[in-house]
């Protein structure tokens, strides 16, 4: 099962916990957080416990909605987004990787939009993630 490495409801994860669990991808996690802070200084970060089945996740919100979810896993993490139709159209017409476009178009459509999760194991994916964050904030 693909669940958070942090499952104890009583212990909110901290930076030291993240560093230990994410290993080499910890710096990538922080790069994403820092990028969002620079582009959206009023953003709010929070850990959220989603129940025993899912454990802890980290989300960054603006005043209206969640910008991005960061989902800690063992030695890597996932970045999750929900995109409305305008943002989806922008992504499809962008230079973002075809794999991400395919996943987005394959995602089930809900009232709030299409949700995707992207594994972050290597720094090469960061450019696409940063572009997705820009699109999310714009739409």
Buried (B, 14 or more C-beta within 10 A) or exposed (E): EEBBBBBEEEEEBEEEBBEEBBEEBBEBBBBBBEBBEEEBEEBEEEBEBBEEEBBBBBBBBBEEEBBBBBBBBEEBBBBBBBBBEEBBEBBEEBEBBEEBBEBBEEBEEEEEBBBBEBBBBEEEBBEBBBBBBBBBBEB
